[in-house]
């Protein structure tokens, strides 16, 4: 026997003694099972006893009690001796009699269950036990309750899933739900939701299905300050209601910093709410019972509208809207040919935003027509307006005119320009380059016709003639365009230094004080010119002088034309041309006082070559880069001082003079059967063009 058992026996003896003295005692039973017997069992029970057993089983269990023996003095309504069974919340059951005779008041093989986890059994006997009744013997066991199969106040113990175990049960919830702290209800997390979009929807949890119990939802709509939130209840509304009291169970409330709306419940859609606030708090709570479908709110915002923008003339607004409210933006763009102007500054783009006070954050700009302003001056050209004179705005058109009568538009140059949307004057191809006016070449002023033997030139007759002086020696040259002089390389006698070179134009009297001085900038001597070579010192005797400034073209100062690539410019023998210069008029004389000219014809190349091959065997040679000229009878020739000067030809096709030769060398001057030798310009067209174009 263990100590517990010993204690139990001592306790029972003690209680029995007490009962014998006082006639009543009570026993408390805590085991999972046990036996109760009447005092003295299986002998007759004593008189005047009252004994009670308080059975307690663990929670989650009920007490199951059944009798195996029953013999208690029977009496009307069990007035004398009885057994009473108390179970909380239930009417006590009273028994007396004998199983063998009585069927009314004996428990028989009836099993009694407690409602809770306790049960009390009371046995009482009065003063006499005449017929020697032996009392009772009963057993009890703790029996598990299957709560999952039971209802609690008409409702199941668990909201969603119930799990029974011995001595208890537990509840779980469907996915998406959480078990409320009451351990039975399935609810949802629906607090702390913040919506910041400018429109949206909020519904009760599970809408349109029944919302969960014990919800404590809160939703906040928070948009930028300046907006006002509008709430609209849509579709259906069903929140547990009460006919008298105002939403005592489930309730939807709306709160803003301007006030409160609700509580809402019932089945009628609440009205649309213009909250006037940028912040709305919605709370929704549900109690532990009910099955209602909840609610759905659509929200949007409105704000103070800004004045409807008006597009400036020649401008557009985008996007075009009926109404512009807080945070709405629009941009302005100007039509082609117009530019955005804010005051005096040009804008490349413009966007403005509606402020919360209903004003635009920027003033709209104006679209002003693009102004190309006065067109740039082109050299030797004047401008005339095709459109309204002096108007330089978008689409205005102008025409450049080269100064008459000495200049003409360079081939490929455009004369007409218009003011483009870019603010620039452009030609029909969209180019901004100014037109180029070139001096008209090869047109003498006055005579220079086929006058034979005329000696002294007139002013303007050889307007391209240049008087070149290098270190006191004189030579000739020809004006090309208005910035270049073509001469013979040997004239410059290797002078690359331009300070030694003096250039005069527009004169026929060599020592006249009236002339046009032109300033050399740079000298370009043909790279194959070899003055030291024995065989042919004058091969490639050609040079160009670039001028510092453009020469103003006038009646007496004009360029000579260059030969073209066409074969007709490759002058044949017998072609007559004119050579001019300030050189000696006779082998023996000094330089001429006036510009002289003489007409000579091109000599057959082989004939000329033979003459010089015989004269200087193996030395001075007439190369393919040279041209010989003279006359049958002799006497007409260039001479010392004419070098570098022009030998020009008249082109029947263009009616202009071009330079076919440059005075280069010759044996004496004007001797019969000896010819003047010239640099053949036709062979140097590309060299001239390249030199000019790469040194522009
Ligand atoms: N070399 C000479 C000079 O420097 C030009 C000679 C021309 N002579 C002639 N007979 N074509 O001026």
Boltz pocket constraint, residues with backbone or C-beta under 6 A from the ligand:
constraints:
  - pocket:
      binder: B
      contacts: [[A, 474], [A, 583], [A, 637], [A, 638], [A, 639], [A, 640], [A, 641], [A, 642], [A, 643], [A, 663], [A, 664], [A, 665], [A, 666], [A, 667], [A, 668], [A, 669], [A, 670], [A, 675], [A, 676], [A, 677]]
      max_distance: 6.0
